[in-house]
Amino acid sequence: MNNIYVTRASLPTIDEYMEEIRDIWETHQLSNMGLKHEKLRDELKAYLGVDNIELLTNGHMALELALQALNLEGEVITTPFTFVSTIHAIIRNGLKPVFCDIDPDNYTIDVSKIEQLITNKTCAILPVHVYGNICNVDEIQRVAENHGLKVIYDAAHAFGEVYKGKGVGSFGDVSCFSFHATKVYNTAEGGAVCYKDSDFGKKIYQLKNFGIKNEEEVECVGLNCKMNELCAALGLCNLRYVDENIKKRKDITTTYNSYLGNMPGIKINHLQTDLVGNYAYYPIVIGKDYGMSRDELNILLRKHGIYSRKYFYPLASSFSCYNKMFDINLTPIAYQISQSVLTLPLYPDLSIDSVERICELIINRN
Ligand SMILES: *Cc1c(COP(=O)(O)O)cnc(C)c1O
């Protein structure tokens, strides 16, 4: 039997992609905000239901440039339960991450613990919509307004979601998306920032193109992270299938839930109220009652060719590159979840038969 991996990139047919890139061979414009880039920007703006959007080479650069364009200084309150990119973006901007613990039910930042971390150096909050679960955006906004802080969401897991009738990219000052191959929607590599303030948008546009203002003037020390035309063309194709793919993800999630929802020692993820979800991941948290540890279950599944991931493990704050700067004991819930979470395979082409086979292995523990 073929191996099953935790995810598999979605692609259009090769013919559809060839058709989409045909005119690039006529114009010879491969990058620098060409026709595909402009078209994708308009389509994504509409699809995501946001006021403004800029396309970039990847989600990491969206985070890094957003922090730079906001001209921040000092401390940024964030979560350790994230991909390392979030923390790198803060540190690479000369800012200091301050780690807040997470909510044990939805794994996003615990808003009730943010205020006690605010000092006179705090400039921003950088929460993450983990697994497509939405942060408590209303409370975060309230805290940010009370203390004059910027809010930058890492929305890499939240593509296409709608919360309380609004596109999820419209919360906070800025939301950053990733269109990496492994995400719900991909442009091979790609990313975007969604934002409210038009001056911020101009800054991002300049920064992503070396800080160039015009042919004779360079206004800021930018870099190069423009989305190229081949990636934008793939994005145009993939956008046509994203709703269908999310529907397939939902069916797979429903199947997993029906098998694992009442299993002792296994905690499943529940869709939040008022949220149109994207079913990006299928995390389970293994408790004592299960009779096997997370690591043992992971190994068991691997023996059967099923490659789950311990995602997010270890905590981002604990990586050796940060030289033990951060104390993981200060975020005990995040630590405990990272020790017991396992993300099961979930992608649109995953067959329901495979899902049932995975569930049977988990239920029978052998
Ligand atoms: C994928 C991801 C990123 C980085 O996005 P890239 O497009 O891979 O650069 C950042 N944060 C989170 C939470 C992610 O999952």
Ligand as a Chemical Component Dictionary entry (heavy atoms), coordinates in Angstrom:
data_LIG
# 
_chem_comp.id                   LIG 
_chem_comp.type                 NON-POLYMER 
_chem_comp.pdbx_formal_charge   0 
_chem_comp.three_letter_code    LIG 
# 
loop_
_chem_comp_atom.comp_id 
_chem_comp_atom.atom_id 
_chem_comp_atom.alt_atom_id 
_chem_comp_atom.type_symbol 
_chem_comp_atom.charge 
_chem_comp_atom.model_Cartn_x 
_chem_comp_atom.model_Cartn_y 
_chem_comp_atom.model_Cartn_z 
_chem_comp_atom.pdbx_ordinal 
LIG C1 C1 C 0 3.502 28.212 6.588  1  
LIG C2 C2 C 0 3.549 29.131 7.735  2  
LIG C3 C3 C 0 4.322 30.304 7.734  3  
LIG C4 C4 C 0 5.320 30.628 6.650  4  
LIG O1 O1 O 0 4.786 30.654 5.377  5  
LIG P1 P1 P 0 5.726 30.331 4.104  6  
LIG O2 O2 O 0 4.844 30.666 2.947  7  
LIG O3 O3 O 0 6.103 28.896 4.167  8  
LIG O4 O4 O 0 6.908 31.247 4.178  9  
LIG C5 C5 C 0 4.237 31.142 8.825  10 
LIG N1 N1 N 0 3.455 30.872 9.872  11 
LIG C6 C6 C 0 2.710 29.753 9.927  12 
LIG C7 C7 C 0 1.843 29.514 11.132 13 
LIG C8 C8 C 0 2.751 28.830 8.884  14 
LIG O5 O5 O 0 2.039 27.704 8.967  15 
# 
loop_
_chem_comp_bond.comp_id 
_chem_comp_bond.atom_id_1 
_chem_comp_bond.atom_id_2 
_chem_comp_bond.value_order 
_chem_comp_bond.pdbx_ordinal 
LIG C1 C2 SING 1  
LIG C2 C3 SING 2  
LIG C2 C8 DOUB 3  
LIG C3 C4 SING 4  
LIG C3 C5 DOUB 5  
LIG C4 O1 SING 6  
LIG O1 P1 SING 7  
LIG P1 O2 DOUB 8  
LIG P1 O3 SING 9  
LIG P1 O4 SING 10 
LIG C5 N1 SING 11 
LIG N1 C6 DOUB 12 
LIG C6 C7 SING 13 
LIG C6 C8 SING 14 
LIG C8 O5 SING 15 
# 
